[in-house]
Amino acid sequence: MSSLSSKKSAINLNINDRDLFELDRRTRKTKIVATLGPASTDKIRELILAGVNVFRLNFSHVTDYLTQVPIIREIRKVSNELNLCVAILGDLCGPKIRNNGFKDRDSIPLEKGQHLYLKASSELGDENTICMNTPQIIKQLQPEHRVLLDDGNISLRVIKRISEDTLEVEVLSGTELKARKGINVPDLLVDIPALTEKDKRDAKFIWDQRLDFIALSFVQRRQDVQDLIDLMGEFRKEEEEKKKIYPPLGIPVDNLNDYDYNYLVEEIQLSPEWRPMVVSKIEKPQALDEIDEIIKVSDAIMVARGDLGVECQLEKVPIVQKELIRKVNGAEKPVITATQMLESMITNPVPTRAEVSDVANAVFDGTDAVMLSGECAAGAYPVESVKMMSSICRYVEEMSDYSAKVELDLIRKTGINARRKNPSPFIDAIADSAVTAAEESNASAIIVYTDTGDTCHMISKRSRNLNVIAITSNSHVQRKLTVLRGVHPMLVSFKKRNSNASFNLDENKINNNQIIVHLLSSLNINNDYLNTDAILAKTEHAIITRHPDWFKIGDKVVICAGYHALLPGLCNTVKFSFFGDAIRTEKSKSYWNENEFN
């Protein structure tokens, strides 16, 4: 067992921010999702340097999309400047049910045993009546059903039905109800779509901005997730029609200068199958009844413990968390643990001991990422919260003896290859072999070449402790891998020439056709790619250049790839190597004029 006394947490190390940043990026495996808000939108660079891997934009509070565009651009700008991969998650509000306000008052007093009326109406309530704008809920509620308000601080019990739109309820707990408080009905499978009209508009903005993840709130059934996927399918059809009118991007030539050039390069190389990864937020107990189907259709799962803790018995939440993380890991998909992780740091510079233990247990359970909400969005210590979260994760990851065990039997039943219509005969064996080889040889990392990200998912889920360097030529794949535990995605071009050389738009504003010519050249329609040895050498060069502290020359590494259309020489391989060997090989070849590295 690991010696507790031999470990030192970075919390207590007297090192500067730059050293801490390098240590964090090199060693931390659990990823951090941070919510942007009034307290943090001007601290994007500091938050990235503190350890943020994914920024969350909460669309519950977004009414003007123009306020979000500069934030998105700033994230991408700083990410490029720091040469760090940072993704963006857009979180849809969902059908949040709230009570209306009250006539001539801000709130009404409540007493245990008091009887009130709960009414479906757009009117304001009074001291005897609580009104809400959701008639479906009133129609579904039956005697003895519970109605919870204000995050569970107020509990009501349905006594009887007065009319189609009115119920008599009894107060079980609570002393005061204010206007516009959330309402939960834990005993109902609510007959309301998970996608509201606002969500649909928000989803279109998220699609247009090419955000990497889209989170769906209050998922209850598989169809809720499918509805969002189908909606994005409609977005894709609309774009295809625009591209017929304005080839190749669907953007009029005269408008090209309105876009960042890097964005245009990504657009012209965008896969026809691209869409934001759907993150299903599990916050309704009804979702647990259909959880296996929800996991199948989702791209990732968020354990949203806020509303889940309101609608479930509180003592059940830790068990639900562990079981969800286990199932999602078995499906080889990312899982994010969220809500109140360092809640006290909204107002205090340090968390409580219980909060530290909460984060640690999520890491031990095998979560891919932990999320900060109010701590970063509205708190007094957003950067400190990220640093604290990062430090806890790094320290806990060293204590591997306490981590949940990898369940290979579950992976083989529910994982990526098991769900395919035509399973690969090799990919499970490749992932198994790469992990075993790295562990047995005490390798510093596994270097994975990936076109879709699937092989990285499979390797990440088979080990809690290995570092995985994901090499891809697709920037969208690179960013979606940022949420995976232990995976460090890097963008490396496999082309013989660097067609993404710097391009100054200011010099070409008078002729936007030149932009199109340059963009089309980036498509590499001749498939003029480097050979296998040159690709390996270019990978080593990229790692040394961007992250010189990650490896030493001579470190043991395992190199692998599943099926890769662009790299036939690496398809379905597992290879042992010493880091630096590929560069030495290419340098030797140059003496014989065979070097294709440059």
C-alpha positions as CSV (number, residue, x, y, z in Angstrom):
1,M,0.0,0.0,0.0
2,S,1.2,3.5,-0.7
3,S,2.8,5.2,2.2
4,L,0.8,8.2,3.2
5,S,3.7,9.8,4.9
6,S,5.9,9.7,1.8
7,K,3.5,11.8,-0.3
8,K,3.5,15.6,-0.4
9,S,0.6,17.6,-1.7
10,A,1.2,20.6,-3.9
11,I,-0.9,22.6,-1.5
12,N,2.1,22.7,0.8
13,L,4.8,23.1,-1.8
14,N,6.6,26.5,-1.9
15,I,6.7,26.8,-5.7
16,N,5.8,29.6,-8.1
17,D,2.8,29.6,-10.3
18,R,4.7,28.6,-13.5
19,D,6.2,25.6,-11.8
20,L,2.9,24.7,-10.4
21,F,1.3,25.0,-13.8
22,E,3.9,22.7,-15.4
23,L,3.5,20.2,-12.5
24,D,-0.2,20.3,-12.9
25,R,-0.3,19.7,-16.6
26,R,2.3,16.9,-16.4
27,T,0.9,14.9,-13.6
28,R,-2.9,15.5,-13.0
29,K,-5.2,13.0,-14.7
30,T,-8.6,14.0,-13.5
31,K,-9.9,16.9,-15.5
32,I,-11.5,20.2,-14.2
33,V,-14.7,21.8,-15.6
34,A,-15.2,25.4,-14.5
35,T,-18.3,27.5,-14.9
36,L,-17.8,31.0,-16.2
37,G,-19.8,33.9,-14.7
38,P,-19.6,37.4,-13.5
39,A,-16.7,36.6,-11.1
40,S,-14.6,34.9,-13.7
41,T,-15.1,36.0,-17.3
42,D,-12.2,38.4,-17.0
43,K,-10.0,35.7,-15.5
44,I,-9.9,33.2,-18.4
45,R,-6.1,33.1,-18.7
46,E,-5.6,32.8,-15.0
47,L,-8.1,29.9,-14.8
48,I,-6.5,28.0,-17.7
49,L,-3.1,28.4,-16.0
50,A,-4.6,27.2,-12.7
51,G,-5.8,24.0,-14.4
52,V,-9.1,24.4,-16.2
53,N,-9.6,21.9,-19.0
54,V,-13.2,22.6,-20.0
55,F,-15.2,25.9,-19.5
56,R,-18.9,25.6,-18.9
57,L,-21.3,28.3,-20.2
58,N,-24.5,28.2,-18.3
59,F,-27.3,29.2,-20.7
60,S,-29.9,29.4,-17.9
61,H,-28.7,33.0,-17.5
62,V,-28.1,33.9,-21.2
63,T,-30.6,36.1,-22.9
64,D,-28.3,37.9,-25.3
65,Y,-26.0,35.7,-27.4
66,L,-23.8,38.7,-28.3
67,T,-22.5,38.6,-24.7
68,Q,-21.2,35.1,-25.2
69,V,-19.4,35.5,-28.5
70,P,-16.4,37.5,-27.0
71,I,-16.1,35.0,-24.2
72,I,-15.9,32.0,-26.6
73,R,-13.4,33.9,-28.7
74,E,-11.3,34.8,-25.7
75,I,-11.2,31.1,-24.5
76,R,-10.0,30.0,-28.0
77,K,-7.5,32.9,-28.3
78,V,-5.9,32.3,-24.9
79,S,-5.9,28.5,-25.5
80,N,-4.0,29.0,-28.8
81,E,-1.5,31.5,-27.2
82,L,-0.8,29.0,-24.4
83,N,-0.7,26.1,-26.8
84,L,-3.1,24.3,-24.5
85,C,-6.2,22.4,-25.5
86,V,-9.3,23.8,-23.7
87,A,-12.8,22.8,-24.6
88,I,-16.1,24.6,-24.1
89,L,-19.4,23.1,-22.8
90,G,-22.7,24.8,-23.4
91,D,-25.2,23.8,-20.6
92,L,-28.9,24.1,-21.6
93,C,-31.4,25.3,-19.0
94,G,-34.1,22.7,-19.4
95,P,-37.7,22.9,-18.2
96,K,-37.0,24.5,-14.8
97,I,-40.3,24.7,-13.0
98,R,-40.9,27.7,-10.7
99,N,-43.7,29.2,-8.7
100,N,-45.0,32.6,-9.7
101,G,-44.7,35.7,-7.6
102,F,-47.2,37.0,-5.0
103,K,-49.6,39.9,-4.9
104,D,-48.3,42.9,-2.9
105,R,-45.5,40.9,-1.2
106,D,-42.2,39.3,-1.9
107,S,-42.9,36.0,0.0
108,I,-45.5,34.2,2.1
109,P,-45.0,32.6,5.6
110,L,-45.5,28.9,6.0
111,E,-46.2,26.7,9.0
112,K,-46.0,22.9,9.4
113,G,-49.5,21.4,8.9
114,Q,-50.8,24.5,7.1
115,H,-53.1,23.8,4.1
116,L,-52.7,25.8,0.9
117,Y,-53.9,25.6,-2.7
118,L,-51.4,24.8,-5.5
119,K,-52.8,26.1,-8.8
120,A,-51.9,26.1,-12.5
121,S,-52.2,29.7,-13.4
122,S,-50.3,32.7,-14.8
123,E,-51.7,34.8,-12.0
124,L,-49.8,35.9,-8.9
125,G,-50.3,33.9,-5.8
126,D,-51.3,35.0,-2.3
127,E,-50.9,33.9,1.3
128,N,-53.2,30.9,0.6
129,T,-52.4,30.0,-3.0
130,I,-49.2,29.1,-4.8
131,C,-49.4,29.5,-8.6
132,M,-47.3,27.9,-11.3
133,N,-47.3,28.1,-15.1
134,T,-47.0,24.4,-15.7
135,P,-50.5,22.8,-15.9
136,Q,-49.1,19.4,-16.9
137,I,-47.7,19.1,-13.4
138,I,-51.0,19.9,-11.7
139,K,-52.8,17.4,-13.9
140,Q,-50.3,14.6,-13.1
141,L,-50.1,15.1,-9.3
142,Q,-52.1,12.7,-7.2
143,P,-52.9,12.5,-3.4
144,E,-49.8,11.7,-1.3
145,H,-47.4,12.9,-4.0
146,R,-44.7,15.2,-2.7
147,V,-44.0,18.7,-4.0
148,L,-40.6,20.2,-3.1
149,L,-39.7,23.9,-3.5
150,D,-36.6,26.0,-3.0
151,D,-34.1,23.2,-3.5
152,G,-36.0,21.0,-1.1
153,N,-36.1,23.5,1.8
154,I,-39.9,23.5,1.5
155,S,-41.9,20.2,1.4
156,L,-45.6,19.9,0.5
157,R,-47.9,16.9,0.4
158,V,-50.9,16.7,-2.0
159,I,-54.1,16.2,0.1
160,K,-56.8,16.1,-2.7
161,R,-57.8,17.5,-6.0
162,I,-60.1,20.5,-6.0
163,S,-60.4,21.0,-9.7
164,E,-58.5,20.2,-12.9
165,D,-56.1,23.1,-12.3
166,T,-56.1,23.2,-8.4
167,L,-54.9,20.9,-5.7
168,E,-55.1,21.2,-1.9
169,V,-51.6,20.6,-0.3
170,E,-50.3,20.4,3.3
171,V,-47.0,22.0,4.4
172,L,-44.6,19.3,5.8
173,S,-41.6,21.6,6.3
174,G,-40.5,25.1,5.5
175,T,-41.1,28.6,7.0
176,E,-41.1,31.0,4.0
177,L,-41.6,30.8,0.3
178,K,-40.2,33.5,-2.0
179,A,-41.1,34.2,-5.6
180,R,-39.6,32.3,-8.5
181,K,-38.3,29.3,-6.5
182,G,-37.7,26.0,-8.2
183,I,-40.3,23.2,-7.9
184,N,-39.4,19.5,-7.9
185,V,-41.9,16.6,-8.1
186,P,-39.9,13.5,-7.3
187,D,-42.8,11.1,-7.5
188,L,-43.6,11.9,-11.2
189,L,-42.2,11.1,-14.6
190,V,-42.9,14.6,-15.7
191,D,-44.8,14.8,-19.0
192,I,-42.7,17.8,-20.2
193,P,-40.0,17.6,-23.0
194,A,-36.4,18.0,-21.8
195,L,-35.9,20.6,-24.6
196,T,-37.8,23.9,-24.2
197,E,-38.1,26.5,-27.0
198,K,-35.3,28.5,-25.4
199,D,-33.1,25.3,-25.3
200,K,-33.6,24.9,-29.0
201,R,-32.5,28.4,-29.7
202,D,-29.6,28.0,-27.3
203,A,-28.6,24.7,-29.0
204,K,-28.5,26.4,-32.4
205,F,-26.2,29.0,-31.0
206,I,-24.0,26.3,-29.5
207,W,-24.0,24.5,-32.8
208,D,-23.1,27.7,-34.8
209,Q,-20.3,28.5,-32.4
210,R,-18.9,25.0,-32.7
211,L,-18.8,24.4,-29.0
212,D,-17.4,21.0,-28.1
213,F,-20.1,19.7,-25.6
214,I,-23.8,20.4,-25.1
215,A,-25.3,19.4,-21.7
216,L,-29.0,18.5,-21.6
217,S,-30.8,19.1,-18.3
218,F,-33.5,17.1,-16.5
219,V,-33.1,14.0,-18.7
220,Q,-35.7,11.4,-17.8
221,R,-35.7,9.0,-20.7
222,R,-33.7,8.0,-23.8
223,Q,-36.0,9.9,-26.1
224,D,-35.1,13.2,-24.4
225,V,-31.5,12.7,-25.6
226,Q,-32.5,11.5,-29.0
227,D,-34.6,14.6,-29.5
228,L,-31.5,16.8,-29.0
229,I,-29.5,14.6,-31.4
230,D,-32.3,14.8,-34.0
231,L,-32.5,18.6,-33.6
232,M,-28.8,18.9,-34.4
233,G,-29.4,16.7,-37.4
234,E,-31.8,19.4,-38.6
235,F,-29.1,22.0,-38.0
236,R,-26.7,19.9,-40.2
237,K,-29.3,19.8,-43.1
238,E,-29.7,23.5,-43.0
239,E,-25.9,24.0,-43.2
240,E,-25.7,21.6,-46.2
241,E,-28.2,23.7,-48.0
242,K,-26.3,26.9,-47.4
243,K,-23.1,25.2,-48.7
244,K,-24.9,24.6,-51.9
245,I,-25.5,28.3,-52.3
246,Y,-22.2,29.5,-50.9
247,P,-19.6,26.8,-51.4
248,P,-17.5,25.5,-49.8
249,L,-18.4,26.8,-46.3
250,G,-21.9,28.2,-46.6
251,I,-20.4,31.7,-46.0
252,P,-20.7,34.4,-48.7
253,V,-17.2,35.3,-50.0
254,D,-17.7,39.0,-49.1
255,N,-18.2,38.0,-45.4
256,L,-15.1,35.9,-45.0
257,N,-13.1,38.6,-43.3
258,D,-15.7,38.6,-40.5
259,Y,-14.3,35.3,-39.3
260,D,-11.1,34.2,-37.6
261,Y,-8.8,32.4,-40.1
262,N,-8.2,29.5,-37.7
263,Y,-12.0,29.0,-37.5
264,L,-12.2,28.9,-41.3
265,V,-9.5,26.3,-41.5
266,E,-11.4,24.1,-39.0
267,E,-14.6,24.7,-40.9
268,I,-13.2,23.5,-44.2
269,Q,-11.8,20.4,-42.6
270,L,-14.9,19.7,-40.5
271,S,-16.1,16.1,-40.6
272,P,-19.7,15.7,-42.0
273,E,-20.5,13.7,-38.9
274,W,-19.4,16.4,-36.5
275,R,-21.7,17.6,-33.7
276,P,-21.2,18.7,-30.1
277,M,-20.9,15.8,-27.7
278,V,-24.2,15.4,-25.8
279,V,-23.7,15.3,-22.0
280,S,-26.8,14.0,-20.3
281,K,-27.3,15.5,-16.8
282,I,-28.7,12.9,-14.4
283,E,-30.7,14.9,-11.9
284,K,-34.1,13.2,-11.9
285,P,-34.7,9.8,-10.1
286,Q,-36.8,8.7,-13.1
287,A,-33.6,8.8,-15.3
288,L,-32.2,6.0,-13.1
289,D,-35.0,3.7,-14.2
290,E,-33.8,4.0,-17.8
291,I,-30.2,4.7,-17.2
292,D,-28.6,2.0,-19.4
293,E,-30.5,3.3,-22.4
294,I,-29.7,6.9,-21.6
295,I,-26.0,6.0,-21.3
296,K,-26.1,4.2,-24.7
297,V,-27.5,7.2,-26.6
298,S,-25.5,9.9,-24.8
299,D,-21.8,10.8,-25.5
300,A,-21.1,11.6,-21.8
301,I,-22.9,11.7,-18.5
302,M,-22.9,14.3,-15.7
303,V,-23.8,13.3,-12.2
304,A,-25.7,16.4,-11.3
305,R,-26.1,16.0,-7.6
306,G,-28.0,19.3,-7.0
307,D,-31.5,18.5,-8.2
308,L,-30.7,14.8,-7.7
309,G,-30.2,15.4,-4.1
310,V,-33.5,17.2,-3.9
311,E,-35.6,14.5,-5.5
312,C,-33.8,11.5,-4.2
313,Q,-33.2,10.7,-0.5
314,L,-30.0,12.5,0.4
315,E,-28.4,9.3,1.8
316,K,-28.8,7.6,-1.6
317,V,-26.8,10.2,-3.6
318,P,-23.4,8.8,-2.8
319,I,-24.5,5.3,-3.9
320,V,-26.1,6.7,-7.1
321,Q,-22.9,8.6,-7.8
322,K,-20.7,5.4,-7.5
323,E,-23.1,3.3,-9.6
324,L,-23.4,5.9,-12.4
325,I,-19.6,6.4,-12.6
326,R,-19.2,2.6,-12.7
327,K,-21.7,2.2,-15.5
328,V,-20.4,5.1,-17.6
329,N,-16.8,3.8,-17.3
330,G,-18.0,0.4,-18.4
331,A,-19.6,2.1,-21.5
332,E,-16.2,3.7,-22.1
333,K,-17.7,7.2,-22.1
334,P,-16.7,10.3,-20.1
335,V,-18.4,11.0,-16.7
336,I,-18.4,14.4,-14.9
337,T,-19.2,14.7,-11.2
338,A,-20.8,18.1,-10.4
339,T,-22.4,20.3,-7.8
340,Q,-21.3,21.7,-4.5
341,M,-17.8,20.1,-4.7
342,L,-16.1,23.1,-3.1
343,E,-19.2,25.2,-2.3
344,S,-17.8,27.0,0.7
345,M,-15.1,28.6,-1.5
346,I,-17.8,30.8,-2.9
347,T,-17.1,32.9,0.2
348,N,-14.1,31.4,1.9
349,P,-10.5,31.0,0.6
350,V,-10.3,27.4,1.7
351,P,-12.8,24.5,1.5
352,T,-14.2,22.4,4.3
353,R,-12.7,19.1,5.1
354,A,-15.9,17.4,4.0
355,E,-15.6,19.1,0.6
356,V,-12.0,17.9,0.1
357,S,-13.2,14.4,1.0
358,D,-16.0,14.7,-1.5
359,V,-13.7,15.6,-4.4
360,A,-11.3,12.8,-3.3
361,N,-14.0,10.2,-3.3
362,A,-15.2,11.2,-6.8
363,V,-11.6,10.7,-8.0
364,F,-11.4,7.3,-6.2
365,D,-14.7,6.3,-7.8
366,G,-13.1,6.9,-11.3
367,T,-14.7,10.1,-12.5
368,D,-13.1,11.6,-15.6
369,A,-13.8,15.2,-14.4
370,V,-14.9,17.2,-11.5
371,M,-16.9,20.4,-11.9
372,L,-16.9,23.8,-10.2
373,S,-20.2,25.9,-10.5
374,G,-20.9,28.8,-8.2
375,E,-17.3,28.6,-6.9
376,C,-16.0,30.0,-10.3
377,A,-19.1,31.7,-11.7
378,A,-20.0,33.9,-8.7
379,G,-17.5,33.2,-6.0
380,A,-14.9,35.4,-4.4
381,Y,-12.1,32.9,-5.1
382,P,-12.5,31.5,-8.6
383,V,-8.8,30.9,-9.4
384,E,-8.1,29.7,-5.9
385,S,-10.9,27.2,-6.3
386,V,-9.4,25.7,-9.4
387,K,-6.0,25.5,-7.9
388,M,-7.4,23.8,-4.8
389,M,-9.4,21.3,-6.9
390,S,-6.3,20.5,-9.0
391,S,-4.1,20.0,-5.9
392,I,-6.7,17.6,-4.3
393,C,-6.9,15.6,-7.6
394,R,-3.1,15.3,-8.0
395,Y,-2.6,14.1,-4.4
396,V,-5.4,11.6,-4.4
397,E,-4.4,10.1,-7.8
398,E,-1.1,9.0,-6.1
399,M,-3.1,6.8,-3.7
400,S,-4.1,4.3,-6.3
401,D,-4.7,1.5,-3.7
402,Y,-8.0,3.2,-2.9
403,S,-9.3,3.6,-6.5
404,A,-12.2,1.7,-7.9
405,K,-11.0,-1.3,-9.9
406,V,-11.3,-1.4,-13.7
407,E,-14.1,-3.9,-14.6
408,L,-13.0,-5.4,-17.9
409,D,-15.9,-7.8,-18.0
410,L,-18.3,-4.8,-17.9
411,I,-16.4,-3.0,-20.6
412,R,-16.6,-6.0,-22.9
413,K,-20.3,-6.2,-22.4
414,T,-21.2,-2.5,-22.7
415,G,-18.1,-0.7,-24.1
416,I,-17.5,0.9,-27.5
417,N,-16.7,-2.2,-29.5
418,A,-19.6,-4.1,-27.9
419,R,-22.1,-1.5,-29.1
420,R,-20.9,-1.4,-32.7
421,K,-22.9,-3.1,-35.5
422,N,-19.7,-4.5,-36.8
423,P,-17.3,-5.0,-33.9
424,S,-13.6,-4.7,-34.6
425,P,-11.8,-8.1,-34.1
426,F,-8.7,-6.2,-32.9
427,I,-9.5,-3.0,-31.0
428,D,-10.2,-4.6,-27.6
429,A,-7.0,-6.6,-27.8
430,I,-5.0,-3.5,-28.8
431,A,-6.3,-1.5,-25.9
432,D,-5.8,-4.4,-23.5
433,S,-2.3,-5.0,-24.8
434,A,-1.2,-1.3,-24.7
435,V,-2.3,-0.9,-21.1
436,T,-0.7,-4.2,-20.0
437,A,2.5,-3.4,-21.9
438,A,2.8,0.1,-20.4
439,E,2.1,-1.3,-16.8
440,E,4.5,-4.2,-17.1
441,S,7.3,-2.2,-18.7
442,N,6.7,0.8,-16.3
443,A,6.4,3.0,-19.4
444,S,6.1,6.8,-19.0
445,A,3.1,7.0,-21.2
446,I,1.0,5.5,-24.0
447,I,1.1,7.5,-27.3
448,V,-2.1,6.9,-29.2
449,Y,-2.8,7.9,-32.8
450,T,-6.5,8.5,-33.2
451,D,-8.8,9.7,-35.9
452,T,-12.1,9.5,-33.9
453,G,-11.0,9.3,-30.3
454,D,-12.4,5.9,-29.7
455,T,-9.1,4.2,-29.0
456,C,-8.2,6.8,-26.4
457,H,-11.6,6.3,-24.6
458,M,-10.9,2.5,-24.5
459,I,-7.4,2.9,-23.1
460,S,-8.4,5.6,-20.6
461,K,-11.1,3.4,-19.1
462,R,-8.7,0.5,-18.7
463,S,-6.3,2.2,-16.4
464,R,-6.6,4.8,-13.6
465,N,-2.9,5.6,-13.5
466,L,-1.4,5.8,-17.0
467,N,-0.7,9.0,-18.9
468,V,-2.1,8.8,-22.4
469,I,-0.8,11.2,-25.1
470,A,-3.5,11.4,-27.8
471,I,-2.2,12.4,-31.2
472,T,-4.7,13.6,-33.8
473,S,-4.8,15.9,-36.8
474,N,-8.4,16.9,-36.1
475,S,-8.9,19.9,-33.7
476,H,-12.4,18.9,-32.9
477,V,-11.3,15.4,-31.8
478,Q,-8.5,17.0,-29.8
479,R,-10.9,19.2,-27.8
480,K,-13.5,16.4,-27.1
481,L,-10.7,14.3,-25.6
482,T,-9.9,17.0,-23.0
483,V,-12.5,15.6,-20.6
484,L,-11.1,12.1,-20.5
485,R,-9.1,11.1,-17.4
486,G,-5.4,10.8,-18.0
487,V,-5.6,11.8,-21.7
488,H,-3.4,14.7,-22.9
489,P,-4.6,15.5,-26.5
490,M,-2.2,17.1,-29.0
491,L,-2.8,18.4,-32.5
492,V,-0.2,17.2,-35.0
493,S,-0.5,17.4,-38.8
494,F,0.5,14.3,-40.7
495,K,0.9,16.2,-44.0
496,K,4.3,16.6,-45.7
497,R,3.8,20.3,-45.9
498,N,2.4,22.6,-43.2
499,S,-0.5,24.0,-45.1
500,N,-1.7,25.9,-42.0
501,A,1.2,28.4,-42.1
502,S,0.4,31.8,-40.8
503,F,-1.8,33.8,-43.1
504,N,-2.3,37.6,-42.7
505,L,-5.9,38.5,-43.5
506,D,-5.1,42.2,-43.3
507,E,-3.0,42.0,-46.4
508,N,-5.8,40.2,-48.4
509,K,-9.0,42.1,-47.5
510,I,-9.4,43.3,-51.0
511,N,-9.5,39.8,-52.4
512,N,-11.4,37.3,-50.4
513,N,-11.0,34.7,-53.1
514,Q,-7.3,34.3,-52.0
515,I,-8.7,33.2,-48.6
516,I,-10.7,30.5,-50.3
517,V,-7.7,29.3,-52.4
518,H,-5.5,29.1,-49.2
519,L,-8.3,27.2,-47.3
520,L,-8.8,24.7,-50.1
521,S,-5.1,24.0,-50.1
522,S,-5.5,22.8,-46.5
523,L,-7.7,20.0,-47.6
524,N,-4.7,18.1,-49.0
525,I,-6.8,16.4,-51.6
526,N,-3.8,14.5,-52.9
527,N,-3.5,12.7,-49.5
528,D,0.2,13.6,-49.4
529,Y,1.0,12.3,-45.9
530,L,4.3,11.6,-44.2
531,N,5.5,8.0,-43.9
532,T,5.2,6.1,-40.6
533,D,8.8,6.8,-39.4
534,A,8.4,10.5,-40.2
535,I,5.1,10.7,-38.4
536,L,6.7,9.1,-35.3
537,A,9.6,11.6,-35.5
538,K,7.3,14.5,-35.9
539,T,5.3,13.4,-32.9
540,E,8.4,13.3,-30.7
541,H,9.5,16.7,-32.0
542,A,6.0,18.2,-31.2
543,I,6.1,16.8,-27.6
544,I,9.7,18.0,-27.0
545,T,8.8,21.4,-28.4
546,R,5.5,22.0,-26.6
547,H,6.1,20.0,-23.4
548,P,9.8,19.6,-22.8
549,D,9.3,18.4,-19.2
550,W,7.0,15.5,-20.1
551,F,9.7,13.0,-21.2
552,K,13.4,12.5,-21.1
553,I,15.2,11.0,-24.1
554,G,15.3,7.3,-23.5
555,D,12.0,7.1,-21.5
556,K,10.0,4.0,-22.3
557,V,6.8,4.6,-24.2
558,V,4.1,2.4,-25.8
559,I,2.8,3.5,-29.2
560,C,-0.5,2.2,-30.5
561,A,-3.4,2.8,-32.9
562,G,-6.6,1.2,-33.9
563,Y,-8.0,1.6,-37.4
564,H,-6.7,4.9,-38.8
565,A,-7.6,5.9,-42.3
566,L,-4.8,8.5,-42.6
567,L,-2.1,6.3,-41.2
568,P,-2.2,2.8,-42.8
569,G,1.3,2.0,-41.6
570,L,0.2,2.4,-37.9
571,C,-3.2,0.7,-38.2
572,N,-3.9,-2.0,-35.5
573,T,-0.4,-1.8,-33.9
574,V,1.1,-1.8,-30.5
575,K,4.8,-0.9,-30.4
576,F,7.4,-0.5,-27.7
577,S,9.9,2.3,-28.1
578,F,12.4,4.6,-26.3
579,F,11.4,8.2,-26.6
580,G,13.7,9.9,-29.1
581,D,14.4,6.8,-31.2
582,A,12.2,8.1,-34.0
583,I,14.0,11.4,-34.3
584,R,17.4,9.7,-34.3
585,T,16.2,7.3,-37.1
586,E,15.0,10.2,-39.2
587,K,18.3,12.1,-38.7
588,S,20.2,9.0,-39.8
589,K,18.1,8.7,-42.9
590,S,18.8,12.3,-43.9
591,Y,22.4,11.3,-44.6
592,W,21.1,9.1,-47.3
593,N,18.8,11.8,-48.7
594,E,15.7,9.9,-47.7
595,N,14.4,12.3,-45.1
596,E,10.8,13.2,-45.6
597,F,10.4,14.7,-42.1
598,N,10.4,18.3,-43.4
